[in-house]
């Protein structure tokens, strides 16, 4: 009987398992030599694989606590148990993250919760090919997605930094609904289509980190800001809340993924993430604006500009090229690209490879 090591992969980590194999070694010396040689080669290959994974320094850092998708940009999110990490954003069933956006029909400028805080109370969900929308006063809207694609009325929207992107107009009924909901004369609902014109290609910049090399990436997403995915951690939220008189909710930061069981601000140091077969890469801290002052339940901005004001006290970018880039916008969360698409679910273990320093 020989005792051998068996190396089994567990998500992105490795467990070293001792297994007792009862080996029937052939009597023939030549066969015995070949047999033992093959066994030795197998053990050596497993050992080298284990060493490779060890050298990659991918270590468990937490678990997925919450997952969300927001079908209409700046409107209410949907809590889900699982979603597909697509290279252009999170997808849960028929619901793609930020697949729709509301714009001003004349200027093309998109509306967000900074200027229209009540948007965060508008419920949105795609079911059986129909976008269902409901406001807090009970008004409802149904948008037939196939009809929008067939009619293919294209409108141009203007986003951050005056970047332009086209979308499919969802029709006059949707326009009337959102014009009333936002108290505007001409609001239009657009749907994302990957084949349409877009200047919203995120190319990473060197000044997003001070002391680490920013990964060279070129990201395309639906109507998300900057990256396909944005992740926050429960530890960082808890630390922020310990400094506030009135606690804030995760949804004020509108992440698609919340990771728990890791120290506060641990996400500052992450470079690569692996969750099951899914591989992600962190490339920029998420900088914050007035949108985080909006209560997700009431759609009312905090009169004391919290938690933005508190975050500015201790979460501004460090001095150097990062401060010149992000100025007085505090950092909370991390922007993430998708290297290997796949499904993730609540409760999964998250593994990370760390940078040499936070920023």
KEKOLGU-736006 format. One record per residue: x, z, y of N, C-alpha, C in turn; chain. Coordinates in steps of 0.1 Angstrom, whole numbers, plus 5000, padded with zeros to 4 digits. Each point is the difference from the previous one (the first is absolute). Last residue first. Layout:
# KEKOLGU-736006
   n.u   n.w   n.v  ca.u  ca.w  ca.v   c.u   c.w   c.v  chain
     X     Z     Y     X     Z     Y     X     Z     Y      A
...
***
This chain:
# KEKOLGU-736006
   n.u   n.w   n.v  ca.u  ca.w  ca.v   c.u   c.w   c.v  chain
  4966  4967  5516  4999  4988  5008  5013  4993  5003      A
  4997  5037  4968  4986  4997  5003  4998  4987  5008      A
  5042  5002  4968  4994  5009  5010  4986  4996  5003      A
  5023  4978  4966  5010  5010  5002  4996  5010  5010      A
  4962  4977  4971  5010  4995  5008  5011  5011  5002      A
  4968  4998  4955  5002  5005  5014  5011  4992  5007      A
  4962  4990  4960  5014  5000  5002  5002  5003  5015      A
  4957  5013  4965  5006  4995  5012  5015  4999  4999      A
  4947  5006  4973  5015  5001  4999  5005  4994  5013      A
  4950  5022  4981  5007  4991  5009  5015  5003  4999      A
  4953  5007  4967  5013  5005  5005  5007  4989  5009      A
  4945  5004  4993  5012  4995  4995  5012  5006  5006      A
  4954  5009  5012  5005  5008  4989  5013  4995  4995      A
  4965  4966  5021  5002  5014  5004  5005  5008  4988      A
  5012  4949  5000  4988  5008  5000  5003  5014  5004      A
  5018  4943  4999  5003  5014  5001  4987  5008  5000      A
  5019  4946  4987  4990  5010  5002  5006  5014  5001      A
  5026  4952  5014  4994  5006  4988  4990  5011  5004      A
  5046  4966  5019  4986  5003  5000  4995  5007  4988      A
  5049  4998  5023  4994  4997  4987  4985  5004  5001      A
  5024  5003  5039  5010  4992  4993  4995  4996  4986      A
  4978  5017  5051  4998  4999  4985  5011  4991  4994      A
  5000  5033  5048  4998  4986  4994  4999  5001  4985      A
  4992  5037  5044  5005  4997  4987  4996  4985  4996      A
  5003  5043  5041  4996  4987  4997  5007  4994  4988      A
  4988  5053  5015  5011  4990  4998  4993  4987  4996      A
  4989  5052  5027  4998  4991  4989  5011  4989  4999      A
  4997  5023  5045  4992  5006  4989  4996  4990  4990      A
  5028  5008  5052  5000  4994  4986  4992  5008  4990      A
  4997  4991  5058  5005  5008  4989  4998  4994  4986      A
  5007  4979  5052  4991  5000  4988  5005  5008  4989      A
  5021  4989  5044  4993  5013  4998  4989  5000  4990      A
  5040  4965  4995  4997  5007  5013  4993  5013  4997      A
  5018  4963  4970  4987  5006  4999  4996  5008  5012      A
  5042  4975  4999  4990  4992  4994  4986  5006  5001      A
  5038  5023  5015  4998  4989  5009  4989  4991  4994      A
  5014  5035  4973  4993  5005  5012  4997  4989  5010      A
  5027  4990  4963  4986  5003  4996  4992  5004  5011      A
  5047  4993  5005  4992  4987  5001  4985  5002  4995      A
  5021  5044  5017  5008  4989  4995  4990  4988  5001      A
  4986  5053  4991  5007  4992  5011  5008  4989  4994      A
  4958  5016  4972  5013  5006  5004  5006  4991  5011      A
  4946  5001  4995  5012  4994  4993  5013  5007  5005      A
  4956  5030  5003  5005  4987  5006  5012  4995  4992      A
  4973  5041  4992  5001  4989  4991  5003  4987  5007      A
  4991  5046  5019  5010  5001  4989  5002  4988  4991      A
  4971  5004  5040  5009  5012  5002  5011  5000  4990      A
  4963  4969  4999  5010  4996  5010  5010  5011  5002      A
  4962  5008  4973  5010  4991  4993  5011  4996  5010      A
  4963  5023  5018  5008  5009  4992  5011  4992  4993      A
  4968  4975  5024  5009  5008  5009  5009  5009  4992      A
  4968  4974  4976  5010  4992  5006  5010  5008  5009      A
  4958  5013  4973  5013  5006  4998  5012  4992  5007      A
  4965  5008  5029  5006  5004  4988  4996  4992  4988      A
  4987  5001  5050  5009  4990  4995  5008  5005  4988      A
  4963  5022  5023  5014  5005  5003  5011  4990  4995      A
  4952  4993  4994  5002  5001  5014  5014  5005  5004      A
  4985  4970  4957  5003  5013  5003  5003  5002  5015      A
  4967  4961  4980  5014  5003  5002  5002  5015  5004      A
  4961  4978  4968  5002  5005  5013  5015  5003  5002      A
  4972  4987  4960  5004  4989  5008  5003  5004  5015      A
  4987  5026  4958  4991  4999  5012  5003  4988  5008      A
  5024  5010  4959  4986  5003  4997  4991  4997  5012      A
  5049  4995  5001  4994  4990  4991  4985  5002  4997      A
  5029  5012  5046  4995  5007  4988  4993  4990  4991      A
  5041  4990  5035  4986  4997  4997  4995  5008  4987      A
  5046  4995  5019  4992  5011  5007  4985  4999  4997      A
  5034  4968  4986  5000  5012  4991  4993  5011  5007      A
  5007  4958  5022  4990  4999  4989  4999  5012  4992      A
  5032  4991  5037  4988  5008  5002  4990  4999  4989      A
  5048  4989  4984  4995  4998  5013  4987  5009  5002      A
  5050  4994  4967  4986  5003  5002  4996  4999  5015      A
  5037  4980  4958  4999  5007  5013  4985  5001  5004      A
  5029  4997  4952  4988  4995  5007  4999  5008  5013      A
  5046  4985  4972  4991  5011  5002  4988  4995  5008      A
  5028  4968  4967  4999  5004  5014  4991  5012  5001      A
  5013  4978  4959  5009  4993  5009  4998  5004  5014      A
  4991  5009  4942  4998  5005  5013  5009  4993  5010      A
  4980  4983  4951  5012  5003  5008  4996  5004  5014      A
  4981  4996  4943  4998  4999  5015  5013  5003  5007      A
  4977  4988  4947  5012  5003  5008  4997  4997  5015      A
  4972  5009  4949  5000  4996  5014  5013  5004  5007      A
  4985  5012  4955  5008  4987  5001  5001  4995  5014      A
  4991  5050  4997  4998  4992  4988  5009  4987  5001      A
  5007  5017  5040  4988  5007  4995  4996  4992  4988      A
  5044  5005  5037  4995  4994  4988  4988  5009  4995      A
  5033  4989  5048  4991  5008  4992  4996  4993  4988      A
  5042  5002  5041  4992  4992  4990  4991  5010  4993      A
  5022  5017  5038  5003  4986  5001  4991  4992  4991      A
  4998  5052  5026  4998  4991  4989  5004  4986  5003      A
  4999  5040  5029  5013  4998  4993  4998  4990  4988      A
  4964  5017  5029  5010  4995  5009  5013  4995  4993      A
  4964  5023  4978  4998  4986  5001  5010  4993  5009      A
  4994  5048  4995  5009  4994  4990  5000  4985  5001      A
  4975  5035  5026  5009  4989  5006  5010  4995  4990      A
  4978  5043  4983  4996  4994  5012  5011  4990  5005      A
  4999  5009  4947  5002  5008  5013  4995  4992  5012      A
  4975  4992  4953  5014  4997  5005  5001  5008  5013      A
  4959  4996  4973  5011  5007  4992  5014  4996  5004      A
  4961  4964  5011  5000  5014  5000  5012  5006  4992      A
  4981  4952  5027  5008  5005  4990  5001  5015  5002      A
  4966  4956  5015  5005  5014  5004  5007  5005  4987      A
  4982  4948  5020  5005  5009  4989  5005  5013  5006      A
  4981  4967  5028  4994  4995  4987  5004  5009  4989      A
  4995  5016  5053  5009  4995  4990  4992  4993  4988      A
  4987  5022  5047  4996  4988  4994  5010  4994  4990      A
  4996  5040  5032  5012  4992  4999  4998  4987  4992      A
  4966  5033  5005  5003  4997  5014  5013  4991  5000      A
  4983  5019  4959  4994  4987  5004  5003  4997  5015      A
  5014  5042  4979  5008  4988  4996  4994  4987  5006      A
  4988  5044  5027  4997  4995  4987  5010  4988  4997      A
  5004  5047  5033  4996  4986  5000  5000  4995  4985      A
  4996  5051  5030  5006  4992  4989  4994  4985  5000      A
  5007  5037  5041  4989  4993  4992  5006  4990  4990      A
  5030  5026  5024  4989  5009  5000  4988  4995  4992      A
  5052  4986  4989  4989  4997  5008  4989  5011  5000      A
  5042  4997  4974  5004  5001  5014  4988  4997  5010      A
  4998  4997  4952  5005  5013  5002  5003  5003  5015      A
  4988  4956  4984  4988  5009  5002  5004  5015  5002      A
  5034  4968  4990  4994  4997  5013  4989  5009  5002      A
  5019  5002  4958  5009  5005  5010  4995  4998  5014      A
  4975  4982  4964  4999  5015  5000  5010  5006  5011      A
  5002  4954  4993  4987  5003  5006  4999  5015  5001      A
  5036  4984  4976  5002  4997  5015  4987  5004  5007      A
  4999  5003  4953  5009  5010  5006  5002  4998  5015      A
  4975  4968  4975  4993  5012  5002  5008  5011  5007      A
  5011  4947  5006  5001  5011  4990  4992  5012  5005      A
  4999  4942  5007  5002  5013  5006  5002  5010  4989      A
  5001  4942  5007  5000  5012  4992  5002  5012  5008      A
  4986  4944  5001  5005  5011  5008  4997  5013  4993      A
  5003  4941  4990  4996  5014  4997  5006  5010  5010      A
  5006  4953  5006  4989  5000  4991  4994  5013  4997      A
  5024  4993  5048  5004  4999  4986  4987  5000  4991      A
  4998  4995  5051  5014  5000  4995  5002  4997  4986      A
  4952  5012  5014  5010  5000  5010  5014  5000  4992      A
  4955  4976  4980  5007  5013  5001  5010  4999  5012      A
  4969  4965  4981  4999  5004  5014  5006  5014  5001      A
  5016  4973  4960  4988  4996  5006  4999  5004  5015      A
  5049  4991  4982  4989  5008  4996  4987  4995  5005      A
  5057  4991  4993  4988  4994  5004  4988  5009  4994      A
  5058  5004  5009  4987  5005  4995  4988  4992  5006      A
  5056  5002  4991  4991  4991  5007  4986  5003  4994      A
  5053  5026  5001  4987  4996  4994  4992  4991  5010      A
  5049  5030  4990  4996  4987  5006  4987  4995  4993      A
  5017  5053  5007  4999  4989  4991  4995  4987  5007      A
  5029  5038  5025  4986  4996  4997  4999  4989  4991      A
  5040  5037  5004  4997  4986  5001  4985  4997  4997      A
  5018  5047  5021  4998  4993  4988  4998  4986  5002      A
  5003  5034  5035  5012  5001  4992  5000  4993  4986      A
  4964  4998  5035  5012  5002  5007  5013  4998  4991      A
  4949  4975  4998  5008  5012  4995  5013  5001  5007      A
  4971  4966  5014  4989  5009  4994  5006  5012  4993      A
  5023  4961  5022  4998  5012  5008  4989  5009  4994      A
  5012  4957  4981  5011  5009  4998  4997  5013  5008      A
  4960  4968  4981  5010  5001  5011  5010  5011  4998      A
  4961  4965  4971  5006  5013  5003  5011  4999  5010      A
  4956  4970  4996  5014  4998  4997  5007  5013  5004      A
  4946  4982  4992  5009  5011  5004  5014  4998  4994      A
  4957  4968  5016  5010  5001  4989  5010  5011  5005      A
  4958  4977  5021  5001  5014  4996  5009  5002  4988      A
  4981  4960  5022  5014  5004  5005  5003  5014  4996      A
  4965  4960  4979  5003  5014  5004  5014  5001  5005      A
  4957  4963  4979  5012  5002  5009  5002  5015  5003      A
  4975  4988  4953  4998  4997  5015  5013  5004  5008      A
  4990  5007  4951  5004  4986  5003  4999  4997  5015      A
  4986  5042  4979  5015  4999  5000  5005  4986  5004      A
  4957  5028  5018  5002  4990  4990  5014  4996  5000      A
  4962  5040  5021  5014  4995  4997  4999  4989  4990      A
  4960  5012  5035  5005  5003  4987  5014  4994  4998      A
  4968  5018  5045  5007  4990  4993  5005  5005  4987      A
  4961  5010  5042  5006  5005  4988  5008  4988  4993      A
  4985  5011  5054  4999  4991  4988  5007  5007  4989      A
  4976  5012  5052  5009  5004  4989  4998  4991  4988      A
  4982  5002  5051  5003  4990  4991  5011  5004  4990      A
  4980  5030  5033  4991  4988  5002  5003  4990  4989      A
  5005  5055  4994  5007  4988  5006  4991  4988  5001      A
  4997  5047  4978  4995  4999  5014  5009  4989  5007      A
  5001  5012  4953  5011  5004  5008  4997  4999  5015      A
  4967  4991  4966  5007  5012  4995  5011  5004  5010      A
  4977  4959  5008  4991  5012  5002  5007  5013  4996      A
  5022  4960  4991  4999  5001  5014  4991  5012  5004      A
  5005  4989  4954  5011  5007  5006  5000  5001  5015      A
  4964  4976  4979  5001  5014  4994  5012  5008  5007      A
  4995  4953  5009  4990  5008  5007  5000  5015  4996      A
  5028  4970  4977  5005  5001  5014  4990  5009  5008      A
  4989  4988  4956  5011  5010  5000  5005  5002  5014      A
  4969  4966  4995  4993  5013  4997  5011  5011  5000      A
  5015  4955  5006  4993  5006  5012  4993  5014  4997      A
  5044  4982  4971  4987  4995  5004  4994  5008  5011      A
  5045  5002  4978  4990  5004  4991  4986  4998  5005      A
  5052  4976  5006  4989  5007  5007  4989  5003  4990      A
  5053  4995  4989  4987  4994  4998  4989  5008  5007      A
  5053  4998  5016  4991  5006  4990  4987  4992  4999      A
  5056  5000  5023  4987  4995  4998  4992  5007  4989      A
  5041  5016  5036  4997  4997  4986  4985  4995  4999      A
  5045  5016  5037  4988  4993  4997  4998  4998  4985      A
  5027  5036  5036  5002  4991  4989  4986  4995  4996      A
  5015  5033  5036  4993  4987  5002  5003  4989  4989      A
  5011  5048  4999  5011  4991  5005  4995  4986  5002      A
  4965  5024  4971  5011  5006  5007  5011  4990  5003      A
  4957  4974  4992  5004  5013  4995  5011  5006  5009      A
  4959  4959  5000  5012  5005  5006  5003  5014  4996      A
  4970  4954  4978  5000  5014  5005  5014  5003  5006      A
  4966  4955  4988  5013  5005  5001  5000  5014  5006      A
  4965  4968  4967  5002  5006  5013  5014  5006  5001      A
  4967  4964  4967  5013  5007  5003  5000  5005  5014      A
  4964  4986  4959  5001  5000  5015  5012  5008  5003      A
  4978  4987  4955  5014  4998  5004  5001  4998  5015      A
  4964  5002  4963  4998  4995  5013  5014  4998  5008      A
  5000  5018  4956  4995  4987  5000  4998  4994  5014      A
  5014  5046  4994  5010  4990  4995  4995  4986  5001      A
  4969  5034  5009  5010  4999  5011  5011  4991  4996      A
  4968  5008  4968  4994  4992  5011  5010  4999  5011      A
  5011  5028  4964  5000  4986  4996  4995  4991  5011      A
  4996  5047  5007  5014  4995  5001  5001  4985  4996      A
  4959  5029  5022  5003  4992  4987  5013  4994  5002      A
  4979  5045  5024  5007  4987  5002  5003  4994  4987      A
  4966  5040  5025  5005  4994  4987  5006  4986  5003      A
  4984  5050  5027  5004  4986  5000  5005  4996  4987      A
  4971  5044  5029  5008  4994  4988  5002  4985  5003      A
  4986  5052  5025  5000  4986  5001  5009  4994  4989      A
  4995  5048  5010  4992  4994  4989  4999  4985  5001      A
  5026  5032  5028  4986  5001  5003  4991  4993  4990      A
  5048  5000  4997  4995  5014  4999  4986  5002  5004      A
  5017  4953  4980  5004  5008  5011  4994  5014  4998      A
  5014  4958  4964  4990  5010  5005  5005  5009  5011      A
  5009  4952  4965  5004  5008  5011  4989  5009  5005      A
  5019  4965  4957  4989  5009  5004  5005  5009  5011      A
  5014  4951  4975  5005  5011  5008  4988  5007  5005      A
  5002  4969  4955  4994  5003  5013  5007  5011  5006      A
  5008  4983  4954  5002  4989  5010  4994  5002  5013      A
  4997  5034  4966  4994  4988  4995  5001  4989  5011      A
  5016  5040  5023  4994  5002  4986  4993  4987  4997      A
  5034  5027  5040  4996  4987  4994  4995  5003  4986      A
  5001  5032  5046  5004  4998  4986  4995  4987  4995      A
  5002  5038  5046  5001  4986  4996  5004  5000  4985      A
  4982  5033  5046  5003  4999  4986  5000  4985  4996      A
  5010  5028  5047  4992  4989  4995  5004  4998  4985      A
  5020  5032  5032  4988  5005  4993  4992  4989  4993      A
  5040  4993  5027  5004  5007  4988  4988  5006  4993      A
  4996  4977  5042  5002  4991  4989  5003  5007  4987      A
  4995  5019  5045  4989  5001  4991  5002  4991  4988      A
  5032  5000  5037  5001  5011  4990  4989  5001  4990      A
  5022  4964  5033  4987  5001  4995  5000  5011  4989      A
  5040  4991  5022  4991  4996  5011  4985  5001  4996      A
  5034  5013  4969  5005  5005  5013  4991  4997  5011      A
  4993  4984  4956  4994  5013  5003  5006  5006  5012      A
  4999  4946  4996  5004  5011  4991  4994  5013  5005      A
  4996  4941  5006  4996  5014  5003  5005  5010  4990      A
  5020  4949  5018  4993  5008  4989  4996  5014  5005      A
  5004  4951  5028  5007  5013  4998  4992  5009  4989      A
  4987  4956  5020  5006  5000  4986  5007  5013  4997      A
  4972  4984  5040  5015  5001  5001  5007  4999  4986      A
  4952  4996  5002  5005  4992  5011  5016  5000  5000      A
  4973  5025  4968  4998  4986  4998  5006  4991  5011      A
  5017  5048  4980  4993  4996  5012  4998  4984  4999      A
  5006  5028  4953  5007  4995  5012  4991  4998  5012      A
  5008  5024  4947  4990  4997  5010  5008  4997  5013      A
  5011  4995  4944  5004  5006  5013  4989  4996  5010      A
  5013  5002  4942  4992  4996  5011  5005  5006  5013      A
  5021  5009  4958  4996  4986  4998  4992  4994  5012      A
  5024  5045  4987  5000  4993  5013  4998  4985  4998      A
  5005  5019  4954  5003  5008  5012  5001  4991  5012      A
  4969  4988  4958  5013  4999  5004  5003  5007  5013      A
  4961  5000  4958  5004  5005  5013  5015  4998  5003      A
  4974  4992  4959  4998  4989  5010  5005  5004  5014      A
  5022  5027  4963  4989  4992  4996  4998  4988  5010      A
  5034  5025  5019  4993  5008  4990  4987  4993  4997      A
  5052  4992  5025  4987  4994  4995  4994  5009  4990      A
  5042  4999  5042  4993  5007  4989  4987  4993  4997      A
  5042  4971  5022  4992  5012  5002  4993  5006  4988      A
  5030  4961  5002  4993  4999  5013  4991  5012  5003      A
  5025  4994  4959  5010  4998  5010  4994  4999  5014      A
  4975  5030  4963  5003  4985  5002  5010  4999  5011      A
  4980  5040  4968  5010  4998  5010  5004  4985  5001      A
  4954  5025  4981  5010  4991  4997  5009  4998  5012      A
  4970  5046  4987  4999  4986  5006  5013  4992  4996      A
  4967  5050  4990  5010  4990  4996  4999  4988  5009      A
  4971  5037  5006  5009  5006  4990  5012  4992  4997      A
  4972  5003  5049  5000  4994  4986  5009  5007  4991      A
  4973  5001  5052  5009  5008  4991  4998  4993  4986      A
  4992  4977  5049  4994  5004  4988  5011  5007  4991      A
  4993  4994  5058  5007  4996  4987  4991  5004  4988      A
  4986  4985  5053  5001  5011  4990  5007  4995  4987      A
  5012  4972  5044  4988  5006  4996  5002  5010  4988      A
  5034  4972  5021  4996  5011  5009  4987  5006  4996      A
  5008  4954  4976  5011  5007  5008  4994  5009  5010      A
  4977  4988  4954  4999  4995  5014  5010  5008  5008      A
  5000  5010  4954  4996  4986  5000  5000  4994  5014      A
  5027  5040  4978  4992  4999  5012  4996  4985  5002      A
  5019  5038  4959  5000  4986  5006  4990  5000  5011      A
  5030  5040  4970  4989  4995  5008  5002  4985  5002      A
  5017  5048  4969  5002  4986  5003  4988  4995  5008      A
  5028  5050  4984  4989  4992  5005  5003  4986  5002      A
  5031  5030  4979  4989  5009  5002  4987  4993  5004      A
  5049  4990  4972  4990  4994  5008  4988  5010  5001      A
  5050  5020  4991  4989  4993  4993  4990  4994  5011      A
  5057  5013  4999  4986  5005  5002  4990  4993  4992      A
  5049  4995  4998  4999  5006  5013  4986  5006  5002      A
  5039  4980  4960  4986  5004  5003  4999  5008  5013      A
  5041  4964  4993  4996  5014  4996  4985  5002  5003      A
  5044  4962  4997  4985  5000  5002  4995  5013  4994      A
  5047  4982  5001  4995  5012  5008  4986  4999  5003      A
  5033  4970  4976  4991  4995  5010  4994  5012  5008      A
  5028  5008  4962  5008  4995  5012  4991  4995  5011      A
  4980  5012  4958  5006  5012  5007  5007  4996  5013      A
  4985  4966  4972  4989  5006  5007  5004  5013  5008      A
  5032  4978  4973  4996  4992  5011  4989  5006  5008      A
  5014  5021  4960  5010  5002  5011  4996  4991  5012      A
  4974  4995  4962  4998  5013  5005  5009  5003  5012      A
  5007  4961  4975  4987  4999  5008  4997  5013  5007      A
  5036  4999  4970  5003  4993  5012  4988  4998  5009      A
  4994  5020  4958  5007  5009  5009  5004  4993  5013      A
  4979  4975  4966  4990  5010  5006  5008  5009  5010      A
  5026  4970  4975  4991  4992  5010  4991  5010  5007      A
  5026  5017  4965  5008  4997  5012  4992  4993  5010      A
  4979  5008  4959  5002  5013  5007  5008  4997  5013      A
  4995  4964  4971  4987  5003  5006  5002  5013  5008      A
  5037  4986  4976  4998  4991  5011  4987  5004  5007      A
  5010  5022  4960  5009  5005  5011  4998  4991  5012      A
  4977  4988  4961  4994  5012  5006  5009  5005  5012      A
  5016  4963  4976  4987  4997  5008  4994  5012  5006      A
  5037  5006  4971  5004  4994  5013  4988  4996  5008      A
  4993  5017  4957  5004  5011  5010  5004  4994  5013      A
  4989  4969  4967  4988  5009  5003  5004  5010  5010      A
  5034  4972  4982  4991  4993  5009  4988  5009  5005      A
  5028  5018  4967  5008  4998  5013  4991  4993  5010      A
  4983  5005  4956  5000  5013  5007  5007  4998  5014      A
  5000  4963  4971  4987  5002  5006  4999  5013  5008      A
  5039  4992  4976  4999  4990  5011  4986  5002  5007      A
  5009  5027  4962  5008  5004  5011  4999  4990  5012      A
  4962  5013  4963  5010  4990  5002  5008  5002  5013      A
  4962  5027  4990  5012  5004  4992  5011  4990  5002      A
  4962  5011  5038  5002  4992  4988  5013  5005  4993      A
  4969  5032  5029  5011  4992  5002  5003  4992  4987      A
  4958  5026  5024  5004  4996  4986  5011  4990  5002      A
  4981  5040  5034  5005  4987  4998  5004  4997  4985      A
  4969  5033  5035  5006  5000  4987  5003  4986  4996      A
  4996  5025  5050  4997  4988  4992  5006  5003  4986      A
  4985  5030  5046  5007  5000  4987  4995  4988  4991      A
  5003  5009  5056  4992  4996  4989  5008  5001  4987      A
  4999  5015  5056  5007  5001  4988  4991  4997  4988      A
  4999  4983  5054  4993  5007  4989  5009  5000  4987      A
  4999  4993  5057  5009  4999  4989  4994  5008  4989      A
  4978  4973  5043  5001  5012  4993  5009  4998  4988      A
  4993  4975  5051  5003  5000  4986  5000  5014  4994      A
  4975  4970  5044  5010  5009  4996  5003  4999  4985      A
  4966  4976  5025  5013  4995  5004  5011  5010  4996      A
  4958  5002  4972  4999  4994  5013  5013  4995  5004      A
  5011  5018  4961  4988  5007  5005  4998  4996  5014      A
  5030  4983  4953  4998  4999  5014  4986  5007  5004      A
  5037  5011  4959  4987  4995  5003  4998  5000  5015      A
  5040  5005  4960  4998  5000  5014  4987  4993  5003      A
  5026  5027  4957  4991  4989  5003  4997  5002  5015      A
  5041  5017  4963  4993  5002  5013  4990  4988  5002      A
  5017  5023  4951  5003  4990  5010  4992  5003  5013      A
  5018  5020  4949  4992  5004  5012  5004  4990  5011      A
  5001  4996  4943  5007  5000  5013  4991  5003  5011      A
  5005  5006  4942  4991  5000  5012  5009  5000  5012      A
***
